[in-house]
């Protein structure tokens, strides 16, 4: 099938995918859109929200609709790296045998990732970046496609460890989950307090998803759009000459080059989902908040004045 036909089919299947997910998940459209953008771009996502907003159910439903293998790890203060990656055991033949951990899957839900110490958080770094893990000197490749969808409780909550900046940067999107509206919550209660079961159909295969990712990567991008994305990221750096006053006054830290790469990749996917064969400025702007949110750090002055990261990014746009 030609790339053009494949992208045209993808637009139709993406709509069906969203209606399949909405059988189980009420509302949260923006969140689902960003998770799917991240999946088809080949990136990872961090979901930030208080417990009880159906984050686990959402990821499970999305993985079923995508036809992908799904595993979940509940991160706790006593979780060890071997609980994620797997370990070598001595079998009956007195030989070492590697028993794979839950990281070997297509979609890994790292639940409450910031409840575990940094040593265990770091065990995911190689898997997220290299799509492989190294145990006892042996390298094992992960299945393709591979995504980490991590959930994080707000930092102010009891018993949380902040994620290191290097790990935050590995996530393509940081997605805020809000409480549902009154009408949405009424529907949630109606749907979940009866014996009715919802059957979610698988609409893709892992091979199809990998093919779509390849076609999206091949999508042409104008040089001036790449320059626009790089300039936008450059403006977030307080020490840069291009930084506006609002950044110099209110930011301690700006985004790195990975933000520029992710802006272009996500803009390509956003264009593909909307039936376009090349991204433009609107596509970059549509994905900018989710991509920059976790990569820039406010200073005490912004905290004191009650400015949010989102407000500052909108100023730059």
SEVEXNU-586136 format. One record per atom (N, C-alpha, C): residue in one letter; x, y negated, z. Coordinates in steps of 0.1 Angstrom, whole numbers, plus 5000, padded with zeros to 4 digits. Example, Ala and Ser with C-alpha at 12.3 -4.5 7.8 and 13.67 -1.06 7.14 Angstrom:
# SEVEXNU-586136
a513250575078/a512350455078/a513250335078/s512850225071/s513750115071/s512950005079/
This chain:
# SEVEXNU-586136
x500850125000/x500050005000/x500949875000/x500549774992/x501349654991/x501249575005/x502249495007/x502149415020/x500949325020/x500549265009/x499349175009/x498049255013/x497949375007/x496749465010/x496749505025/x497949535030/x498149585043/x497749475053/x498149345050/x497749235059/x496249205058/x495649215046/x494249195045/x493449305053/x493949425052/x493249535060/x493449505075/x494649455079/x494949425093/x493949325099/x493549225091/x492649115096/x491349185100/x490849275091/x489549345094/x489649435106/x490749515106/x490949605117/x491149535131/x491749415130/x491949345142/x490649295148/x489649255140/x488349215144/x487649335151/x487749455144/x487149575150/x487749615163/x489049595164/x489849625176/x489349535188/x489049415185/x488549325196/x487149355200/x486349405191/x484949435195/x484949575202/x485949655199/x486049785206/x486549755221/x487449665223/x487949635236/x486849565244/x485949485237/x484949405245/x483849505250/x483749625245/x482849725251/x483049745266/x484349735270/x484749755284/x485049625291/x485849535284/x486349415291/x485349305287/x484849235298/x483949125296/x484748995296/x484548915286/x485348785285/x486848805283/x487648715290/x489148725289/x489648725275/x488948655265/x489248665251/x490648615248/x491048505255/x492348445252/x493448535257/x493248605268/x494248695274/x494448815264/x493248875260/x493348985250/x494048945237/x493748825232/x494348775220/x495948765222/x496348715233/x497848705235/x498448835237/x497848935244/x498449065245/x498549125231/x497549115223/x497549175210/x498649105201/x498748975202/x499848905195/x501148965199/x501348985212/x502649035217/x502849175212/x501849255211/x501949395207/x502349405192/x501649325184/x501949335169/x503249255166/x503749175175/x505049105173/x506149195178/x505849295185/x506849385191/x507449325204/x506749245211/x507249185223/x506549245236/x507049195247/x506449235260/x505649125266/x504749155275/x503849045281/x503849065296/x503848945303/x503648935317/x502348875321/x501448955328/x500148905332/x500148855346/x499848725348/x499948665361/x498548645366/x498248695378/x496848675384/x496748745397/x495748705404/x495548775417/x494948915415/x495049005425/x494549135424/x493049135421/x492549235414/x491149255412/x490549185400/x491449145390/x490849085378/x490949185366/x490949315370/x490849425360/x492049425350/x493249385355/x494449385346/x494749525342/x494649625351/x494949765348/x493949815338/x492749795340/x491649845331/x491849785317/x492249655317/x492449585304/x493549655296/x494649675302/x495849735295/x495449875291/x494849955299/x494450095296/x493450095284/x492450005284/x491549995273/x492249955260/x493149855261/x493849815248/x494749935243/x495350005252/x496250115247/x495350225241/x494150255246/x493250355240/x492850305226/x492450175225/x491950125212/x493050125202/x494350105206/x495450105197/x495950245194/x495350345201/x495750485199/x497250515204/x497650445214/x498950465219/x499050535233/x500150605236/x500350675248/x500550565259/x499950585271/x499950485281/x500350545295/x501250475302/x501650525315/x501650405324/x501450425337/x501450315347/x502350345358/x503050245363/x503950255375/x503450155385/x503150195397/x502750105407/x504050065414/x504449935413/x505749895419/x505549865434/x506349925442/x506249905456/x507649875462/x507849825474/x509149795479/x510149905480/x509650035481/x510550145482/x510750225469/x510250165458/x510450225444/x511950225440/x512450335435/x513850345431/x513950345416/x515150305410/x515250305396/x514950445390/x515350555397/x515150685391/x513650725390/x512750655398/x511350675398/x510750615384/x511550525378/x511050465365/x511750535354/x513050555354/x513750605343/x513750765342/x513650825353/x513850975354/x515151015360/x515351145362/x516651185369/x517051315364/x518351355367/x518851485363/x518751575375/x518251695372/x518051795383/x518851925378/x519252005388/x519952135385/x518852245383/x518852295371/x517852405368/x518352545372/x517452645369/x517752785373/x519152835367/x519452775355/x520752825349/x521952745354/x521652665365/x522752585372/x523352485362/x522452435353/x522852325344/x521952205347/x522552085345/x521851965347/x520851945336/x519551915340/x518551895330/x517851755333/x517651675323/x517051545325/x515551555324/x514951505335/x513451495336/x513051355333/x512351335322/x511951195318/x511051125328/x511251005331/x510450925339/x509250855331/x508350785338/x507250725331/x507550615321/x508850575321/x509250475311/x509150525297/x509150665295/x509050725282/x507650735278/x507150625271/x505750615266/x505750515256/x504550475251/x504350365241/x504050235249/x503050235258/x502750115266/x502950155280/x503850075287/x504150095301/x503549985309/x502650015318/x502049915326/x502849905339/x503649805341/x504449785353/x503549695363/x502849765371/x501849705380/x502449635392/x502149505394/x502749435405/x504249445405/x504849405394/x506249425392/x507149345402/x506549235408/x507349155417/x507149195432/x506649315434/x506549375447/x507749465450/x508649485440/x509749575442/x511049495442/x512149535449/x513349455449/x514049445436/x514949345434/x515549315421/x516249435415/x516849525423/x517649645418/x516749725409/x515449745414/x514549835407/x513949755395/x513649625397/x513249545385/x514249555374/x515449555377/x516549555367/x516649685359/x516049795365/x516049925358/x515249915344/x514349815344/x513549805332/x514249715321/x515349645324/x515949555315/x516349615302/x517149725304/x517649795292/x516549845283/x515549905289/x514349965282/x513649855274/x513549735280/x512849625274/x513649565262/x514949555264/x515749485253/x516249585243/x516749705247/x517449795238/x516449905233/x515349915239/x514350025236/x515050165239/x515950165249/x516550295253/x516950285268/x517250405274/x517750405288/x518950485289/x519850455298/x521050525301/x520950585315/x521050715315/x521050785328/x522250885328/x523050875339/x524250965341/x525150965328/x525250845322/x526150835310/x525550875297/x524350935297/x523650975285/x522650865281/x522550835268/x521550735263/x520350805257/x519250765261/x517950825256/x517150715249/x516750745237/x515950645229/x514450655233/x513750545234/x512350545237/x511550555224/x510250595225/x509350605214/x509050465208/x508750465195/x508350345189/x506950355185/x506150255186/x506350125192/x506450135208/x507150035214/x507250045228/x507049905234/x506149895244/x505849765251/x505749785266/x506249685272/x506049675287/x505049555289/x503949595296/x502949495300/x503049495315/x503549395321/x503749385335/x502749295342/x502249325353/x501449235361/x502149185373/x501949055375/x502648985386/x501648915395/x501748935408/x500948855417/x501548715419/x500648615422/x501248485424/x502348485434/x503448415431/x504648415440/x504348385454/x503248305457/x502948255470/x502448375479/x502048485473/x501448595480/x502548665489/x502048725500/x502948805509/x503648915502/x504948935505/x505649055501/x505949055486/x506248935480/x506648935466/x508148885464/x508848945454/x510148905451/x510148835438/x510648705437/x510548645424/x511348715413/x510848725401/x511548795390/x512848715386/x513948775384/x515148705379/x514848635365/x515448515363/x515248445350/x515648535338/x516648615339/x517048705328/x515948805324/x515248845335/x514148945332/x512948865326/x512648755332/x511448675327/x511648645312/x512848615308/x513148575294/x512948695285/x512948815290/x512648935281/x511148945277/x510348875285/x508848885282/x508548775271/x507948815260/x507548725250/x506548625255/x505448675261/x504348595266/x504248605281/x503948495288/x503448495302/x502048445301/x501148535306/x499648505304/x499048495317/x498348375319/x497648355332/x496248415331/x495848495341/x494448545341/x493648455351/x492548405347/x491748315355/x490548405360/x489848355370/x488648415375/x487648405364/x486748505363/x485648505352/x484648385355/x483948345345/x482848245347/x481748315354/x480748235358/x479648295365/x478848405357/x478648365344/x477948455335/x478748585332/x480048565331/x480948685328/x480948775341/x480948715352/x480948795365/x479648875366/x478548805363/x477248875363/x477248995354/x477848975342/x477849095332/x478849205337/x479949165344/x480849265349/x480149345359/x479449285369/x478749355379/x477649445373/x476949395363/x475849475356/x476449605350/x477649585343/x478249695336/x478949795344/x479349755356/x480249845364/x479549905376/x478249875378/x477549935390/x476450035385/x476650085373/x475650195368/x476550315365/x475850415360/x476650545356/x476950545342/x476750425335/x477050425320/x478550425317/x478950515308/x480350525304/x480450465290/x481650395288/x481850335275/x483050415268/x482750455256/x483750535249/x484550445239/x485850425241/x486650345233/x487350425222/x487050385209/x487650455197/x489050405195/x489950495191/x491350465186/x491250415172/x491750295169/x491650235156/x492950235148/x494050265155/x495350255149/x496150385153/x497250405146/x498250505150/x499550435153/x500450505160/x501750435163/x502450405150/x502350485139/x503050465127/x502450335120/x501150315121/x500450205115/x500950075122/x501050075135/x501449955142/x502849925139/x503750025138/x505149995134/x505249935120/x504349985111/x504349935097/x503949785097/x502849755105/x502349615106/x503449525111/x504149575122/x505249495127/x506349465117/x506649565108/x507649545098/x507249435088/x505949445084/x505449355074/x505349215079/x505049195092/x504949065098/x506349005099/x507349085102/x508749045102/x509248995089/x508749055078/x509149015064/x508448895059/x507448845067/x506648725062/x507648605061/x507448535049/x508348415047/x508048295056/x509048225061/x508848105069/x509647995063/x508947875062/x509747755057/x510747715067/x511947665061/x513047615070/x512547505079/x511747415074/x511347305083/x510447345095/x509747465093/x509047515105/x509947575115/x511047645110/x512047695120/x512647585127/x513047475120/x513647355126/x512647295136/x511347295133/x510347235142/x510347315155/x510347455154/x510347545166/x511647525174/x512747515168/x514047495175/x514047365182/x513547255175/x513547125181/x512647125193/x511447185192/x510547195203/x511147255215/x511847365213/x512547435224/x513647345230/x514447285221/x515547195225/x515047085234/x513747035231/x513246925239/x512946965254/x512947095257/x512647135270/x513847135279/x515047105273/x516347115281/x516646975286/x516646955299/x516846825305/x518146755301/x519246845299/x520546785295/x520646755280/x519646785272/x519746765258/x519546615255/x520146565244/x519946435240/x518546415234/x517946525229/x516646515223/x515446515234/x515846545246/x514846565257/x514146425260/x512846425259/x512046305263/x512146275278/x511746155282/x511846115296/x511046205305/x509846255300/x509046345309/x509846475313/x510646525303/x511446645306/x512646605316/x513346495313/x514446455322/x513946435336/x512746375337/x512146345351/x511646465358/x511046565351/x510246665358/x510746805356/x511746835348/x512246975346/x513646995351/x513947105357/x515247145362/x515947225351/x515147305344/x515747405335/x514847415323/x515547435311/x514747445298/x514847585293/x514147605281/x514147745275/x515347765266/x515747895265/x516947935257/x516547975243/x517548015235/x517248055221/x516248165219/x516048255229/x515048355227/x513648295226/x513448185232/x512148115231/x511948075216/x512948025209/x512747985195/x512448105186/x513148215189/x512948335181/x511448385183/x511048385196/x509648435199/x508648345194/x508848215193/x507948115188/x507648145173/x508748175165/x508548205151/x507848345149/x508348445157/x507748575155/x506248575159/x505848515170/x504448505174/x503648425164/x504248315159/x503548235149/x503248315136/x504148395132/x503948485121/x502748575124/x502748635136/x501648735139/x500348655140/x500348535146/x499148455147/x498548425133/x499548395124/x499148365110/x498448485103/x499148605105/x498648735100/x497248765104/x497048745118/x495748775124/x494648685118/x495048565114/x494048465108/x494048465093/x494548575087/x494448595073/x495448505064/x496448455071/x497448365063/x498748455060/x499348415049/x500548495045/x501848425049/x501748315055/x502948245060/x502448145072/x503248135082/x502848055094/x503047905091/x502347815098/x502547675098/x502647615112/x502747485113/x502847415126/x501747455136/x500547465130/x499347495139/x499547635146/x500147735139/x500447865144/x501447855156/x502547775153/x503547765164/x502947695176/x502047595174/x501447525186/x500547615193/x499847705186/x498847795192/x499447895202/x500747925199/x501448025208/x502447965218/x502647835217/x503747765224/x503547785239/x502347755245/x502247755259/x502547895265/x502048005259/x502348135265/x503748175264/x504448125254/x505848155252/x506848075260/x506447945263/x507347855271/x507047855286/x505847895289/x505347885303/x506347935314/x506948055311/x507848125321/x509248095319/x509548015309/x511047985306/x511447845310/x510547765315/x511047635320/x510647615334/x511547555342/x511347545356/x511247395360/x510147375368/x509847235372/x510847195384/x511047065386/x511847025397/x510846985409/x511446945420/x510646915432/x509746795429/x510146695420/x509346585418/x508046615411/x508146715401/x506846765394/x505946835404/x506646915413/x505846985424/x505046875432/x505846775437/x505246675445/x504046595439/x504246575426/x503146505419/x502046595413/x502146725416/x501146825412/x501046845397/x502146825390/x502146855376/x502347005373/x501547055363/x501647195360/x502547205348/x503147325346/x504047355335/x503247335322/x501947375322/x501047365310/x500947215305/x500747135315/x500646985312/x501846935305/x503046975311/x504346935305/x504546985291/x504147105288/x504347165275/x503347095265/x502147065270/x501246985261/x501746845257/x502446785267/x503146655264/x504146665253/x504846785253/x505946805243/x505246825229/x504046895229/x503446925216/x502746805210/
